[in-house]
């Protein structure tokens, strides 16, 4: 999908812990900003620093337990975009 600077994307991650314990949710942006929070709702405002091909957003979830399914998280997904230059208005 092609995006332009100034676009806003909203994401909702839904997950459930098998033991019904709380989960932590993360979004990492192409600029390297990583946000961890208790809810799975994220917003990404596309900026000039995001311009380029294969600009990936990574979403991760993890339990608060000591061990995890992979590295330090329990699941993840990466979504890639092409970010084009600034939006033009007509």
QUILIN-V235445 format. One record per residue. N is the residue number from 1. PHI is phi in whole degrees, 0 to 359 (999 if undefined). PSI is psi in degrees with one decimal (* if undefined). NEAR is the number of other C-alpha atoms within 8 Angstrom. Layout:
BEGIN
((N | PHI | PSI | NEAR) (N | PHI | PSI | NEAR))
END
This chain:
BEGIN
((1 | 999 | 139.1 | 5) (2 | 265 | 134.2 | 7) (3 | 238 | 163.6 | 10) (4 | 233 | 154.4 | 12) (5 | 306 | 132.4 | 15) (6 | 103 | -15.8 | 9) (7 | 292 | 151.4 | 8) (8 | 235 | 129.3 | 8) (9 | 244 | 141.4 | 7) (10 | 240 | 135.1 | 8) (11 | 235 | 142.0 | 8) (12 | 233 | 119.6 | 7) (13 | 257 | 127.8 | 7) (14 | 244 | 132.3 | 5) (15 | 207 | 159.8 | 4) (16 | 220 | 131.5 | 6) (17 | 280 | 134.1 | 9) (18 | 298 | -26.3 | 5) (19 | 264 | 9.0 | 4) (20 | 62 | 26.2 | 6) (21 | 269 | 160.6 | 8) (22 | 297 | 153.3 | 8) (23 | 240 | 158.2 | 11) (24 | 248 | 145.1 | 13) (25 | 236 | 144.2 | 14) (26 | 224 | 146.8 | 13) (27 | 230 | 129.9 | 12) (28 | 246 | 128.6 | 11) (29 | 267 | 166.5 | 11) (30 | 301 | -27.6 | 9) (31 | 281 | -2.3 | 6) (32 | 97 | 0.6 | 6) (33 | 287 | 127.6 | 7) (34 | 241 | 129.1 | 8) (35 | 239 | 122.5 | 7) (36 | 250 | 136.4 | 8) (37 | 206 | 172.6 | 8) (38 | 276 | -15.9 | 8) (39 | 245 | 156.0 | 6) (40 | 263 | 34.0 | 12) (41 | 249 | 125.4 | 8) (42 | 226 | 151.9 | 8) (43 | 233 | 137.2 | 8) (44 | 235 | 118.7 | 8) (45 | 263 | 115.3 | 9) (46 | 289 | 128.0 | 12) (47 | 240 | 173.2 | 8) (48 | 300 | -32.5 | 8) (49 | 291 | -11.5 | 5) (50 | 268 | -5.3 | 11) (51 | 300 | 131.4 | 13) (52 | 148 | 177.9 | 8) (53 | 271 | 154.0 | 7) (54 | 49 | 49.6 | 7) (55 | 277 | 107.4 | 12) (56 | 264 | 138.9 | 10) (57 | 254 | 130.3 | 11) (58 | 249 | 130.5 | 12) (59 | 246 | 134.8 | 11) (60 | 226 | 151.7 | 12) (61 | 230 | 151.2 | 12) (62 | 207 | 151.6 | 12) (63 | 277 | 173.9 | 12) (64 | 268 | 4.4 | 8) (65 | 284 | 167.6 | 5) (66 | 291 | -39.6 | 4) (67 | 254 | 151.0 | 5) (68 | 225 | 164.2 | 11) (69 | 291 | -32.7 | 8) (70 | 210 | 124.6 | 7) (71 | 51 | -121.0 | 6) (72 | 251 | 13.7 | 8) (73 | 231 | 169.3 | 12) (74 | 257 | -21.8 | 12) (75 | 195 | 155.8 | 9) (76 | 205 | 160.6 | 9) (77 | 212 | 145.0 | 7) (78 | 242 | 131.8 | 8) (79 | 243 | 126.3 | 7) (80 | 250 | 143.7 | 9) (81 | 227 | 162.1 | 11) (82 | 255 | 124.8 | 12) (83 | 253 | 118.2 | 14) (84 | 267 | 178.2 | 10) (85 | 292 | -175.2 | 8) (86 | 304 | 144.6 | 8) (87 | 297 | 144.5 | 7) (88 | 255 | 143.3 | 4) (89 | 252 | 145.4 | 3) (90 | 252 | * | 2))
END
